[in-house]
């Protein structure tokens, strides 16, 4: 059986953090202090979640990132 790769963190961020707060991508980007395109590429799985973005998420949304 072939293993599927795990979902991209952007999917989690979108469904578990941004959508429940009824934020648009533009509004979430403003809260995070990043550009809309930068956030959009992360949410859509076109870029990795950087350490900087993870820290911004933690500060803005109170998320604890654990291993």
PQR file of N, CA, C, O and H, with PARSE charges and radii, in Angstrom:
ATOM      1  N   UNK A   1       0.851  -1.184   0.000 -0.4000 1.5000
ATOM      2  CA  UNK A   1       0.000   0.000   0.000 -0.0000 2.0000
ATOM      3  C   UNK A   1       0.891   1.240   0.000  0.5500 1.7000
ATOM      4  O   UNK A   1       1.838   1.336   0.781 -0.5500 1.4000
ATOM      5  N   UNK A   2       0.588   2.157  -0.858 -0.4000 1.5000
ATOM      6  CA  UNK A   2       1.371   3.398  -0.971 -0.0000 2.0000
ATOM      7  C   UNK A   2       0.848   4.438   0.010  0.5500 1.7000
ATOM      8  O   UNK A   2      -0.359   4.656   0.117 -0.5500 1.4000
ATOM      9  H   UNK A   2      -0.181   2.079  -1.493  0.4000 1.0000
ATOM     10  N   UNK A   3       1.773   5.080   0.728 -0.4000 1.5000
ATOM     11  CA  UNK A   3       1.402   6.102   1.709 -0.0000 2.0000
ATOM     12  C   UNK A   3       1.195   7.440   1.001  0.5500 1.7000
ATOM     13  O   UNK A   3       1.965   7.812   0.116 -0.5500 1.4000
ATOM     14  H   UNK A   3       2.754   4.903   0.641  0.4000 1.0000
ATOM     15  N   UNK A   4       0.163   8.144   1.396 -0.4000 1.5000
ATOM     16  CA  UNK A   4      -0.074   9.482   0.876 -0.0000 2.0000
ATOM     17  C   UNK A   4       0.648  10.485   1.752  0.5500 1.7000
ATOM     18  O   UNK A   4       0.745  10.315   2.968 -0.5500 1.4000
ATOM     19  H   UNK A   4      -0.463   7.842   2.115  0.4000 1.0000
ATOM     20  N   UNK A   5       1.140  11.504   1.137 -0.4000 1.5000
ATOM     21  CA  UNK A   5       1.820  12.535   1.915 -0.0000 2.0000
ATOM     22  C   UNK A   5       0.811  13.244   2.801  0.5500 1.7000
ATOM     23  O   UNK A   5      -0.368  13.296   2.450 -0.5500 1.4000
ATOM     24  H   UNK A   5       1.062  11.642   0.150  0.4000 1.0000
ATOM     25  N   UNK A   6       1.225  13.789   3.931 -0.4000 1.5000
ATOM     26  CA  UNK A   6       0.280  14.485   4.807 -0.0000 2.0000
ATOM     27  C   UNK A   6      -0.237  15.756   4.134  0.5500 1.7000
ATOM     28  O   UNK A   6       0.406  16.291   3.230 -0.5500 1.4000
ATOM     29  H   UNK A   6       2.183  13.747   4.216  0.4000 1.0000
ATOM     30  N   UNK A   7      -1.381  16.228   4.570 -0.4000 1.5000
ATOM     31  CA  UNK A   7      -1.909  17.463   3.989 -0.0000 2.0000
ATOM     32  C   UNK A   7      -0.979  18.642   4.283  0.5500 1.7000
ATOM     33  O   UNK A   7      -0.259  18.649   5.282 -0.5500 1.4000
ATOM     34  H   UNK A   7      -1.903  15.794   5.304  0.4000 1.0000
ATOM     35  N   UNK A   8      -1.009  19.607   3.421 -0.4000 1.5000
ATOM     36  CA  UNK A   8      -0.196  20.812   3.589 -0.0000 2.0000
ATOM     37  C   UNK A   8      -0.722  21.611   4.785  0.5500 1.7000
ATOM     38  O   UNK A   8      -1.935  21.675   4.982 -0.5500 1.4000
ATOM     39  H   UNK A   8      -1.594  19.601   2.609  0.4000 1.0000
ATOM     40  N   UNK A   9       0.159  22.221   5.591 -0.4000 1.5000
ATOM     41  CA  UNK A   9      -0.297  23.018   6.737 -0.0000 2.0000
ATOM     42  C   UNK A   9      -1.274  24.127   6.355  0.5500 1.7000
ATOM     43  O   UNK A   9      -2.113  24.517   7.167 -0.5500 1.4000
ATOM     44  H   UNK A   9       1.144  22.168   5.431  0.4000 1.0000
ATOM     45  N   UNK A  10      -1.175  24.635   5.136 -0.4000 1.5000
ATOM     46  CA  UNK A  10      -2.084  25.691   4.707 -0.0000 2.0000
ATOM     47  C   UNK A  10      -3.536  25.267   4.756  0.5500 1.7000
ATOM     48  O   UNK A  10      -4.416  26.077   5.045 -0.5500 1.4000
ATOM     49  H   UNK A  10      -0.493  24.318   4.477  0.4000 1.0000
ATOM     50  N   UNK A  11      -3.791  23.994   4.475 -0.4000 1.5000
ATOM     51  CA  UNK A  11      -5.159  23.480   4.534 -0.0000 2.0000
ATOM     52  C   UNK A  11      -5.699  23.563   5.959  0.5500 1.7000
ATOM     53  O   UNK A  11      -6.841  23.967   6.177 -0.5500 1.4000
ATOM     54  H   UNK A  11      -3.076  23.335   4.240  0.4000 1.0000
ATOM     55  N   UNK A  12      -4.871  23.178   6.924 -0.4000 1.5000
ATOM     56  CA  UNK A  12      -5.263  23.265   8.334 -0.0000 2.0000
ATOM     57  C   UNK A  12      -5.505  24.715   8.739  0.5500 1.7000
ATOM     58  O   UNK A  12      -6.508  25.031   9.379 -0.5500 1.4000
ATOM     59  H   UNK A  12      -3.943  22.849   6.747  0.4000 1.0000
ATOM     60  N   UNK A  13      -4.591  25.580   8.367 -0.4000 1.5000
ATOM     61  CA  UNK A  13      -4.706  26.993   8.729 -0.0000 2.0000
ATOM     62  C   UNK A  13      -5.998  27.582   8.175  0.5500 1.7000
ATOM     63  O   UNK A  13      -6.710  28.313   8.863 -0.5500 1.4000
ATOM     64  H   UNK A  13      -3.776  25.323   7.847  0.4000 1.0000
ATOM     65  N   UNK A  14      -6.285  27.251   6.926 -0.4000 1.5000
ATOM     66  CA  UNK A  14      -7.487  27.787   6.290 -0.0000 2.0000
ATOM     67  C   UNK A  14      -8.758  27.269   6.968  0.5500 1.7000
ATOM     68  O   UNK A  14      -9.643  28.053   7.311 -0.5500 1.4000
ATOM     69  H   UNK A  14      -5.706  26.657   6.367  0.4000 1.0000
ATOM     70  N   UNK A  15      -8.850  25.944   7.162 -0.4000 1.5000
ATOM     71  CA  UNK A  15     -10.092  25.364   7.669 -0.0000 2.0000
ATOM     72  C   UNK A  15     -10.268  25.481   9.172  0.5500 1.7000
ATOM     73  O   UNK A  15     -11.397  25.530   9.660 -0.5500 1.4000
ATOM     74  H   UNK A  15      -8.131  25.307   6.883  0.4000 1.0000
ATOM     75  N   UNK A  16      -9.178  25.525   9.906 -0.4000 1.5000
ATOM     76  CA  UNK A  16      -9.278  25.522  11.368 -0.0000 2.0000
ATOM     77  C   UNK A  16      -9.063  26.876  12.021  0.5500 1.7000
ATOM     78  O   UNK A  16      -9.404  27.056  13.190 -0.5500 1.4000
ATOM     79  H   UNK A  16      -8.261  25.485   9.509  0.4000 1.0000
ATOM     80  N   UNK A  17      -8.504  27.830  11.291 -0.4000 1.5000
ATOM     81  CA  UNK A  17      -8.204  29.119  11.901 -0.0000 2.0000
ATOM     82  C   UNK A  17      -8.867  30.290  11.178  0.5500 1.7000
ATOM     83  O   UNK A  17      -9.494  31.137  11.814 -0.5500 1.4000
ATOM     84  H   UNK A  17      -8.227  27.683  10.341  0.4000 1.0000
ATOM     85  N   UNK A  18      -8.735  30.341   9.886 -0.4000 1.5000
ATOM     86  CA  UNK A  18      -9.223  31.503   9.141 -0.0000 2.0000
ATOM     87  C   UNK A  18     -10.724  31.425   8.881  0.5500 1.7000
ATOM     88  O   UNK A  18     -11.450  32.385   9.142 -0.5500 1.4000
ATOM     89  H   UNK A  18      -8.225  29.653   9.369  0.4000 1.0000
ATOM     90  N   UNK A  19     -11.191  30.291   8.371 -0.4000 1.5000
ATOM     91  CA  UNK A  19     -12.623  30.156   8.074 -0.0000 2.0000
ATOM     92  C   UNK A  19     -13.509  30.250   9.327  0.5500 1.7000
ATOM     93  O   UNK A  19     -14.542  30.917   9.273 -0.5500 1.4000
ATOM     94  H   UNK A  19     -10.601  29.512   8.160  0.4000 1.0000
ATOM     95  N   UNK A  20     -13.148  29.608  10.460 -0.4000 1.5000
ATOM     96  CA  UNK A  20     -14.009  29.728  11.646 -0.0000 2.0000
ATOM     97  C   UNK A  20     -14.156  31.163  12.155  0.5500 1.7000
ATOM     98  O   UNK A  20     -15.150  31.496  12.801 -0.5500 1.4000
ATOM     99  H   UNK A  20     -12.309  29.067  10.505  0.4000 1.0000
ATOM    100  N   UNK A  21     -13.177  32.001  11.868 -0.4000 1.5000
ATOM    101  CA  UNK A  21     -13.239  33.401  12.282 -0.0000 2.0000
ATOM    102  C   UNK A  21     -13.894  34.277  11.219  0.5500 1.7000
ATOM    103  O   UNK A  21     -13.968  35.496  11.376 -0.5500 1.4000
ATOM    104  H   UNK A  21     -12.370  31.731  11.344  0.4000 1.0000
ATOM    105  N   UNK A  22     -14.367  33.662  10.143 -0.4000 1.5000
ATOM    106  CA  UNK A  22     -14.978  34.392   9.020 -0.0000 2.0000
ATOM    107  C   UNK A  22     -14.059  35.472   8.462  0.5500 1.7000
ATOM    108  O   UNK A  22     -14.515  36.551   8.084 -0.5500 1.4000
ATOM    109  H   UNK A  22     -14.307  32.672  10.015  0.4000 1.0000
ATOM    110  N   UNK A  23     -12.764  35.174   8.413 -0.4000 1.5000
ATOM    111  CA  UNK A  23     -11.796  36.116   7.850 -0.0000 2.0000
ATOM    112  C   UNK A  23     -11.608  35.841   6.371  0.5500 1.7000
ATOM    113  O   UNK A  23     -11.577  34.685   5.949 -0.5500 1.4000
ATOM    114  H   UNK A  23     -12.393  34.298   8.720  0.4000 1.0000
ATOM    115  N   UNK A  24     -11.486  36.876   5.597 -0.4000 1.5000
ATOM    116  CA  UNK A  24     -11.064  36.718   4.210 -0.0000 2.0000
ATOM    117  C   UNK A  24      -9.548  36.546   4.223  0.5500 1.7000
ATOM    118  O   UNK A  24      -8.896  36.803   5.235 -0.5500 1.4000
ATOM    119  H   UNK A  24     -11.511  37.815   5.940  0.4000 1.0000
ATOM    120  N   UNK A  25      -9.003  36.117   3.115 -0.4000 1.5000
ATOM    121  CA  UNK A  25      -7.546  35.998   3.017 -0.0000 2.0000
ATOM    122  C   UNK A  25      -6.906  37.372   3.204  0.5500 1.7000
ATOM    123  O   UNK A  25      -5.866  37.496   3.851 -0.5500 1.4000
ATOM    124  H   UNK A  25      -9.533  35.908   2.293  0.4000 1.0000
ATOM    125  N   UNK A  26      -7.527  38.396   2.636 -0.4000 1.5000
ATOM    126  CA  UNK A  26      -6.995  39.757   2.772 -0.0000 2.0000
ATOM    127  C   UNK A  26      -7.000  40.210   4.227  0.5500 1.7000
ATOM    128  O   UNK A  26      -6.021  40.789   4.698 -0.5500 1.4000
ATOM    129  H   UNK A  26      -8.372  38.296   2.110  0.4000 1.0000
ATOM    130  N   UNK A  27      -8.089  39.952   4.940 -0.4000 1.5000
ATOM    131  CA  UNK A  27      -8.176  40.350   6.346 -0.0000 2.0000
ATOM    132  C   UNK A  27      -7.176  39.568   7.192  0.5500 1.7000
ATOM    133  O   UNK A  27      -6.521  40.141   8.063 -0.5500 1.4000
ATOM    134  H   UNK A  27      -8.884  39.482   4.557  0.4000 1.0000
ATOM    135  N   UNK A  28      -7.054  38.273   6.946 -0.4000 1.5000
ATOM    136  CA  UNK A  28      -6.088  37.462   7.692 -0.0000 2.0000
ATOM    137  C   UNK A  28      -4.666  37.938   7.423  0.5500 1.7000
ATOM    138  O   UNK A  28      -3.842  37.981   8.336 -0.5500 1.4000
ATOM    139  H   UNK A  28      -7.587  37.808   6.238  0.4000 1.0000
ATOM    140  N   UNK A  29      -4.377  38.292   6.186 -0.4000 1.5000
ATOM    141  CA  UNK A  29      -3.045  38.798   5.842 -0.0000 2.0000
ATOM    142  C   UNK A  29      -2.746  40.090   6.602  0.5500 1.7000
ATOM    143  O   UNK A  29      -1.629  40.286   7.080 -0.5500 1.4000
ATOM    144  H   UNK A  29      -5.047  38.257   5.444  0.4000 1.0000
ATOM    145  N   UNK A  30      -3.736  40.966   6.713 -0.4000 1.5000
ATOM    146  CA  UNK A  30      -3.539  42.206   7.481 -0.0000 2.0000
ATOM    147  C   UNK A  30      -3.256  41.895   8.943  0.5500 1.7000
ATOM    148  O   UNK A  30      -2.356  42.486   9.539 -0.5500 1.4000
ATOM    149  H   UNK A  30      -4.644  40.807   6.325  0.4000 1.0000
ATOM    150  N   UNK A  31      -4.019  40.970   9.527 -0.4000 1.5000
ATOM    151  CA  UNK A  31      -3.810  40.576  10.929 -0.0000 2.0000
ATOM    152  C   UNK A  31      -2.397  40.029  11.125  0.5500 1.7000
ATOM    153  O   UNK A  31      -1.745  40.308  12.131 -0.5500 1.4000
ATOM    154  H   UNK A  31      -4.750  40.490   9.042  0.4000 1.0000
ATOM    155  N   UNK A  32      -1.940  39.254  10.158 -0.4000 1.5000
ATOM    156  CA  UNK A  32      -0.619  38.625  10.257 -0.0000 2.0000
ATOM    157  C   UNK A  32       0.519  39.553   9.858  0.5500 1.7000
ATOM    158  O   UNK A  32       1.683  39.259  10.130 -0.5500 1.4000
ATOM    159  H   UNK A  32      -2.469  39.027   9.341  0.4000 1.0000
ATOM    160  N   UNK A  33       0.199  40.658   9.221 -0.4000 1.5000
ATOM    161  CA  UNK A  33       1.235  41.583   8.781 -0.0000 2.0000
ATOM    162  C   UNK A  33       2.020  41.079   7.585  0.5500 1.7000
ATOM    163  O   UNK A  33       3.212  41.353   7.453 -0.5500 1.4000
ATOM    164  H   UNK A  33      -0.747  40.897   9.000  0.4000 1.0000
ATOM    165  N   UNK A  34       1.340  40.333   6.708 -0.4000 1.5000
ATOM    166  CA  UNK A  34       1.970  39.824   5.485 -0.0000 2.0000
ATOM    167  C   UNK A  34       1.119  40.248   4.292  0.5500 1.7000
ATOM    168  O   UNK A  34      -0.007  40.720   4.453 -0.5500 1.4000
ATOM    169  H   UNK A  34       0.372  40.110   6.816  0.4000 1.0000
ATOM    170  N   UNK A  35       1.666  40.074   3.107 -0.4000 1.5000
ATOM    171  CA  UNK A  35       0.889  40.415   1.913 -0.0000 2.0000
ATOM    172  C   UNK A  35      -0.150  39.330   1.641  0.5500 1.7000
ATOM    173  O   UNK A  35       0.006  38.180   2.052 -0.5500 1.4000
ATOM    174  H   UNK A  35       2.580  39.691   2.976  0.4000 1.0000
ATOM    175  N   UNK A  36      -1.204  39.719   0.946 -0.4000 1.5000
ATOM    176  CA  UNK A  36      -2.233  38.753   0.588 -0.0000 2.0000
ATOM    177  C   UNK A  36      -1.656  37.631  -0.274  0.5500 1.7000
ATOM    178  O   UNK A  36      -1.949  36.463  -0.022 -0.5500 1.4000
ATOM    179  H   UNK A  36      -1.330  40.653   0.613  0.4000 1.0000
ATOM    180  N   UNK A  37      -0.834  37.956  -1.296 -0.4000 1.5000
ATOM    181  CA  UNK A  37      -0.260  36.873  -2.102 -0.0000 2.0000
ATOM    182  C   UNK A  37       0.605  35.903  -1.284  0.5500 1.7000
ATOM    183  O   UNK A  37       0.592  34.698  -1.536 -0.5500 1.4000
ATOM    184  H   UNK A  37      -0.596  38.905  -1.500  0.4000 1.0000
ATOM    185  N   UNK A  38       1.352  36.423  -0.313 -0.4000 1.5000
ATOM    186  CA  UNK A  38       2.194  35.543   0.508 -0.0000 2.0000
ATOM    187  C   UNK A  38       1.337  34.561   1.301  0.5500 1.7000
ATOM    188  O   UNK A  38       1.651  33.372   1.366 -0.5500 1.4000
ATOM    189  H   UNK A  38       1.363  37.402  -0.109  0.4000 1.0000
ATOM    190  N   UNK A  39       0.266  35.050   1.898 -0.4000 1.5000
ATOM    191  CA  UNK A  39      -0.607  34.168   2.667 -0.0000 2.0000
ATOM    192  C   UNK A  39      -1.337  33.204   1.737  0.5500 1.7000
ATOM    193  O   UNK A  39      -1.461  32.019   2.046 -0.5500 1.4000
ATOM    194  H   UNK A  39       0.011  36.016   1.845  0.4000 1.0000
ATOM    195  N   UNK A  40      -1.808  33.694   0.626 -0.4000 1.5000
ATOM    196  CA  UNK A  40      -2.539  32.858  -0.319 -0.0000 2.0000
ATOM    197  C   UNK A  40      -1.693  31.685  -0.811  0.5500 1.7000
ATOM    198  O   UNK A  40      -2.192  30.564  -0.909 -0.5500 1.4000
ATOM    199  H   UNK A  40      -1.707  34.657   0.375  0.4000 1.0000
ATOM    200  N   UNK A  41      -0.426  31.930  -1.119 -0.4000 1.5000
ATOM    201  CA  UNK A  41       0.423  30.829  -1.598 -0.0000 2.0000
ATOM    202  C   UNK A  41       0.614  29.775  -0.517  0.5500 1.7000
ATOM    203  O   UNK A  41       0.700  28.586  -0.825 -0.5500 1.4000
ATOM    204  H   UNK A  41      -0.021  32.841  -1.040  0.4000 1.0000
ATOM    205  N   UNK A  42       0.683  30.191   0.742 -0.4000 1.5000
ATOM    206  CA  UNK A  42       0.793  29.223   1.841 -0.0000 2.0000
ATOM    207  C   UNK A  42      -0.511  28.442   2.007  0.5500 1.7000
ATOM    208  O   UNK A  42      -0.493  27.219   2.145 -0.5500 1.4000
ATOM    209  H   UNK A  42       0.614  31.157   0.992  0.4000 1.0000
ATOM    210  N   UNK A  43      -1.628  29.144   1.993 -0.4000 1.5000
ATOM    211  CA  UNK A  43      -2.919  28.490   2.192 -0.0000 2.0000
ATOM    212  C   UNK A  43      -3.242  27.499   1.082  0.5500 1.7000
ATOM    213  O   UNK A  43      -3.889  26.479   1.318 -0.5500 1.4000
ATOM    214  H   UNK A  43      -1.643  30.138   1.881  0.4000 1.0000
ATOM    215  N   UNK A  44      -2.790  27.804  -0.124 -0.4000 1.5000
ATOM    216  CA  UNK A  44      -3.083  26.946  -1.272 -0.0000 2.0000
ATOM    217  C   UNK A  44      -2.006  25.906  -1.539  0.5500 1.7000
ATOM    218  O   UNK A  44      -2.024  25.244  -2.577 -0.5500 1.4000
ATOM    219  H   UNK A  44      -2.264  28.633  -0.316  0.4000 1.0000
ATOM    220  N   UNK A  45      -1.058  25.757  -0.602 -0.4000 1.5000
ATOM    221  CA  UNK A  45      -0.056  24.708  -0.714 -0.0000 2.0000
ATOM    222  C   UNK A  45       1.016  24.940  -1.738  0.5500 1.7000
ATOM    223  O   UNK A  45       1.706  24.000  -2.132 -0.5500 1.4000
ATOM    224  H   UNK A  45      -1.043  26.295   0.241  0.4000 1.0000
ATOM    225  N   UNK A  46       1.177  26.185  -2.186 -0.4000 1.5000
ATOM    226  CA  UNK A  46       2.202  26.476  -3.187 -0.0000 2.0000
ATOM    227  C   UNK A  46       3.519  26.918  -2.568  0.5500 1.7000
ATOM    228  O   UNK A  46       4.503  27.115  -3.282 -0.5500 1.4000
ATOM    229  H   UNK A  46       0.616  26.949  -1.866  0.4000 1.0000
ATOM    230  N   UNK A  47       3.548  27.075  -1.249 -0.4000 1.5000
ATOM    231  CA  UNK A  47       4.805  27.371  -0.564 -0.0000 2.0000
ATOM    232  C   UNK A  47       4.764  26.717   0.808  0.5500 1.7000
ATOM    233  O   UNK A  47       3.692  26.442   1.348 -0.5500 1.4000
ATOM    234  H   UNK A  47       2.749  26.914  -0.670  0.4000 1.0000
ATOM    235  N   UNK A  48       5.926  26.474   1.357 -0.4000 1.5000
ATOM    236  CA  UNK A  48       6.016  25.880   2.687 -0.0000 2.0000
ATOM    237  C   UNK A  48       5.633  26.903   3.742  0.5500 1.7000
ATOM    238  O   UNK A  48       5.672  28.110   3.500 -0.5500 1.4000
ATOM    239  H   UNK A  48       6.797  26.697   0.919  0.4000 1.0000
ATOM    240  N   UNK A  49       5.266  26.410   4.906 -0.4000 1.5000
ATOM    241  CA  UNK A  49       4.987  27.283   6.039 -0.0000 2.0000
ATOM    242  C   UNK A  49       6.326  27.631   6.683  0.5500 1.7000
ATOM    243  O   UNK A  49       6.980  26.769   7.269 -0.5500 1.4000
ATOM    244  H   UNK A  49       5.234  25.430   5.102  0.4000 1.0000
ATOM    245  N   UNK A  50       6.728  28.880   6.575 -0.4000 1.5000
ATOM    246  CA  UNK A  50       8.020  29.303   7.112 -0.0000 2.0000
ATOM    247  C   UNK A  50       7.944  29.436   8.629  0.5500 1.7000
ATOM    248  O   UNK A  50       6.858  29.521   9.203 -0.5500 1.4000
ATOM    249  H   UNK A  50       6.197  29.581   6.099  0.4000 1.0000
ATOM    250  N   UNK A  51       9.090  29.454   9.256 -0.4000 1.5000
ATOM    251  CA  UNK A  51       9.147  29.680  10.696 -0.0000 2.0000
ATOM    252  C   UNK A  51       8.568  31.032  11.063  0.5500 1.7000
ATOM    253  O   UNK A  51       7.889  31.170  12.081 -0.5500 1.4000
ATOM    254  H   UNK A  51       9.972  29.385   8.789  0.4000 1.0000
ATOM    255  N   UNK A  52       8.837  32.028  10.234 -0.4000 1.5000
ATOM    256  CA  UNK A  52       8.299  33.366  10.471 -0.0000 2.0000
ATOM    257  C   UNK A  52       6.774  33.364  10.426  0.5500 1.7000
ATOM    258  O   UNK A  52       6.122  33.972  11.275 -0.5500 1.4000
ATOM    259  H   UNK A  52       9.388  31.916   9.407  0.4000 1.0000
ATOM    260  N   UNK A  53       6.212  32.680   9.436 -0.4000 1.5000
ATOM    261  CA  UNK A  53       4.751  32.628   9.314 -0.0000 2.0000
ATOM    262  C   UNK A  53       4.154  31.867  10.501  0.5500 1.7000
ATOM    263  O   UNK A  53       3.111  32.263  11.021 -0.5500 1.4000
ATOM    264  H   UNK A  53       6.741  32.186   8.747  0.4000 1.0000
ATOM    265  N   UNK A  54       4.794  30.794  10.929 -0.4000 1.5000
ATOM    266  CA  UNK A  54       4.304  30.038  12.086 -0.0000 2.0000
ATOM    267  C   UNK A  54       4.287  30.918  13.339  0.5500 1.7000
ATOM    268  O   UNK A  54       3.338  30.865  14.120 -0.5500 1.4000
ATOM    269  H   UNK A  54       5.641  30.473  10.506  0.4000 1.0000
ATOM    270  N   UNK A  55       5.328  31.721  13.530 -0.4000 1.5000
ATOM    271  CA  UNK A  55       5.361  32.625  14.682 -0.0000 2.0000
ATOM    272  C   UNK A  55       4.273  33.687  14.585  0.5500 1.7000
ATOM    273  O   UNK A  55       3.648  34.040  15.585 -0.5500 1.4000
ATOM    274  H   UNK A  55       6.099  31.764  12.895  0.4000 1.0000
ATOM    275  N   UNK A  56       4.053  34.188  13.388 -0.4000 1.5000
ATOM    276  CA  UNK A  56       2.981  35.178  13.200 -0.0000 2.0000
ATOM    277  C   UNK A  56       1.620  34.560  13.530  0.5500 1.7000
ATOM    278  O   UNK A  56       0.778  35.204  14.156 -0.5500 1.4000
ATOM    279  H   UNK A  56       4.560  33.901  12.576  0.4000 1.0000
ATOM    280  N   UNK A  57       1.407  33.301  13.104 -0.4000 1.5000
ATOM    281  CA  UNK A  57       0.155  32.600  13.406 -0.0000 2.0000
ATOM    282  C   UNK A  57      -0.024  32.448  14.915  0.5500 1.7000
ATOM    283  O   UNK A  57      -1.105  32.678  15.458 -0.5500 1.4000
ATOM    284  H   UNK A  57       2.091  32.778  12.596  0.4000 1.0000
ATOM    285  N   UNK A  58       1.045  32.063  15.566 -0.4000 1.5000
ATOM    286  CA  UNK A  58       0.994  31.869  17.016 -0.0000 2.0000
ATOM    287  C   UNK A  58       0.625  33.169  17.728  0.5500 1.7000
ATOM    288  O   UNK A  58      -0.228  33.181  18.615 -0.5500 1.4000
ATOM    289  H   UNK A  58       1.923  31.876  15.125  0.4000 1.0000
ATOM    290  N   UNK A  59       1.268  34.249  17.335 -0.4000 1.5000
ATOM    291  CA  UNK A  59       0.993  35.539  17.971 -0.0000 2.0000
ATOM    292  C   UNK A  59      -0.409  36.040  17.674  0.5500 1.7000
ATOM    293  O   UNK A  59      -1.080  36.575  18.557 -0.5500 1.4000
ATOM    294  H   UNK A  59       1.960  34.240  16.614  0.4000 1.0000
ATOM    295  N   UNK A  60      -0.858  35.870  16.432 -0.4000 1.5000
ATOM    296  CA  UNK A  60      -2.162  36.401  16.027 -0.0000 2.0000
ATOM    297  C   UNK A  60      -3.330  35.549  16.518  0.5500 1.7000
ATOM    298  O   UNK A  60      -4.370  36.077  16.910 -0.5500 1.4000
ATOM    299  H   UNK A  60      -0.314  35.436  15.714  0.4000 1.0000
ATOM    300  N   UNK A  61      -3.150  34.223  16.494 -0.4000 1.5000
ATOM    301  CA  UNK A  61      -4.260  33.338  16.783 -0.0000 2.0000
ATOM    302  C   UNK A  61      -4.080  32.485  18.033  0.5500 1.7000
ATOM    303  O   UNK A  61      -4.964  31.702  18.381 -0.5500 1.4000
ATOM    304  H   UNK A  61      -2.305  33.793  16.176  0.4000 1.0000
ATOM    305  N   UNK A  62      -2.936  32.630  18.715 -0.4000 1.5000
ATOM    306  CA  UNK A  62      -2.700  31.860  19.935 -0.0000 2.0000
ATOM    307  C   UNK A  62      -2.482  30.378  19.695  0.5500 1.7000
ATOM    308  O   UNK A  62      -2.834  29.548  20.533 -0.5500 1.4000
ATOM    309  H   UNK A  62      -2.217  33.266  18.432  0.4000 1.0000
ATOM    310  N   UNK A  63      -1.904  30.048  18.556 -0.4000 1.5000
ATOM    311  CA  UNK A  63      -1.675  28.656  18.197 -0.0000 2.0000
ATOM    312  C   UNK A  63      -0.344  28.185  18.764  0.5500 1.7000
ATOM    313  O   UNK A  63       0.664  28.887  18.690 -0.5500 1.4000
ATOM    314  H   UNK A  63      -1.618  30.722  17.875  0.4000 1.0000
ATOM    315  N   UNK A  64      -0.361  26.978  19.335 -0.4000 1.5000
ATOM    316  CA  UNK A  64       0.871  26.373  19.829 -0.0000 2.0000
ATOM    317  C   UNK A  64       1.319  25.324  18.824  0.5500 1.7000
ATOM    318  O   UNK A  64       0.592  24.366  18.563 -0.5500 1.4000
ATOM    319  H   UNK A  64      -1.181  26.407  19.395  0.4000 1.0000
ATOM    320  N   UNK A  65       2.501  25.495  18.263 -0.4000 1.5000
ATOM    321  CA  UNK A  65       3.045  24.527  17.293 -0.0000 2.0000
ATOM    322  C   UNK A  65       3.914  23.561  18.054  0.5500 1.7000
ATOM    323  O   UNK A  65       4.874  23.969  18.708 -0.5500 1.4000
ATOM    324  H   UNK A  65       3.091  26.274  18.475  0.4000 1.0000
ATOM    325  N   UNK A  66       3.592  22.285  17.978 -0.4000 1.5000
ATOM    326  CA  UNK A  66       4.377  21.253  18.664 -0.0000 2.0000
ATOM    327  C   UNK A  66       4.819  20.210  17.674  0.5500 1.7000
ATOM    328  O   UNK A  66       4.249  20.083  16.590 -0.5500 1.4000
ATOM    329  H   UNK A  66       2.812  21.955  17.447  0.4000 1.0000
ATOM    330  N   UNK A  67       5.818  19.477  18.039 -0.4000 1.5000
ATOM    331  CA  UNK A  67       6.301  18.372  17.198 -0.0000 2.0000
ATOM    332  C   UNK A  67       5.604  17.123  17.575  0.5500 1.7000
ATOM    333  O   UNK A  67       5.863  16.071  16.990 -0.5500 1.4000
ATOM    334  H   UNK A  67       6.281  19.580  18.919  0.4000 1.0000
TER
END
